Every structure is written in structure tokens, then in C-alpha cells.
Amino acid sequence: LTHGGTLVEILPIPKLVEAARGMGHVHVDLDQDGLARGLYLNSGVGDAHWPSLSMAMASEVNPMIQYIRMVASSNSPYMSVNTQYRLIPFAGPGGTFPTYSYLEVMLDQVPAEAFRDKTILIGATAAGLGDIIPTPVSRSGTSMSGVELHANAYSALLNNTAIRPVDSVWAYLLTFAFIMIPILLFPRLKPTHVLPSAILLVLLVFSFSYLLILLDKTWFPPINAII
């Protein structure tokens, strides 16, 4: 939040702070194309001291889940600092998670069984009342409410399906390695073998990226090497 031109943190009202088992940030960054594909597990002003809401919830529900708190500091106490970015494997478009009107719940129009042994997130979903976030799974230009995005993140963390991007240094090195293969190999091949080899190399890069997600929950962007 900005206050007098300065980025500051504002906590909930004291009664909520005292009653809370834990607190977490709900900050979500958009990619360059305007879509939200993930969030930071740690964020804060000056240093990244707050876990994300989804991680704070997951660690409370399952004590075996211990988030990696990499607290990075800034030279400025008024700068936003974020660490541990994770991609969210969305369960589906907006509305995938069961959603109930708060008014219907207060009027006992929703059976209690719908909430038994469930984790419940409360938030605004109507446009103009809450944060509406565009995601890769948005349909027909419709966006996802912020509370459902955090439900997706919570589910991913609880089920250990959140994806971490490969470190930028390794991304450059792997891309360079894939590029060097045709540079070194193609001059030694017969002209008729170059096209099949190029197709096999493209499949190799795609397969490597897919297996890295499947086996290690790590994302390597293949498009640069393929181009």
C-alpha cells in the first residue's frame, strides 16, 4: 500500500491479528503478457518476511510442510522484496472449486456437510468487490477471483505439485547446451539427415522440459532453445 508516496505494510485490525493462527501475504505478480501463473512464497517490504497465505495455511494443516524462508533484504526499507517464486498448476478455470454465497451460508441454505473436514477460504468474488486476476485457464476473457487463485496455490502446496522455475543461470546454460548440439553435429551429417535430426532435437528439448516437471517439479522453458 502507498501512504504519502511510500510503500508500507498495513496489518489487519488488532482483533483479527490476535485471533489469527498465522498471517500471510496475498500479493500476486502478473507476467509480461498480463497473466498470473504463480506467486512468491515469501514477500514483504524491506525484506521478504511474510509467507504467502497459501503456504501459511498449508503449513498449519500439515506440519510436515515446512516452507523455505529465504529472507532477502533490500537496501531500501520501502522496497517490495519477493523470493521463492512458484508456478501454480491450476485445477481448472474459475469456478472449479466449490463456491458458496456468504449470504446463503448465513441463512443456513448450504448443508453443513459441504464444509465438513474442508479448508475454507473466504473472499470477495464479485467484480468490483475483490481482486479479479487473469490466468492461463481463464475462459472467454473471464478472470479468476483472487481467493480462488490462492485456493489453487494452497492445493498445489498441500499436494506437493507446485512447480519451481529452473534457476536463471541453469536456464541459460541448458539453452546454450541445446543450441550447441546442432552447431557441432549438423556440419558432420549428410544433408538428408539434417531435417530428421532437427525434428528429433526439438522433441528432445520438449521431452527434457516435460520430464523435469514430471520428476522434479521444475520448469525449464524450452522455447528459446527450440527457436
Buried (B, 14 or more C-beta within 10 A) or exposed (E): EEEEEEBEBEEEEEEEEEEEEEEBBBBBEEEEEEBBBBBBBBBBBBBBBBBBBBBBBBBEEEEEBEBEBEEEEBEEEEEBBBBBBBBBBBBEBBEBBEBEEEEEBEEEEBEEEEEEEEEEBEBBBEEEEBBBBBBBBBEEEEBBBBBBBBBBBBBBBBEEBBBBBBEEEEBEEBBEEBBEBBEEBBEEBEEEEBEEBBEEBBEBBBEBBEEBBEEEBBBBEBEBBBE
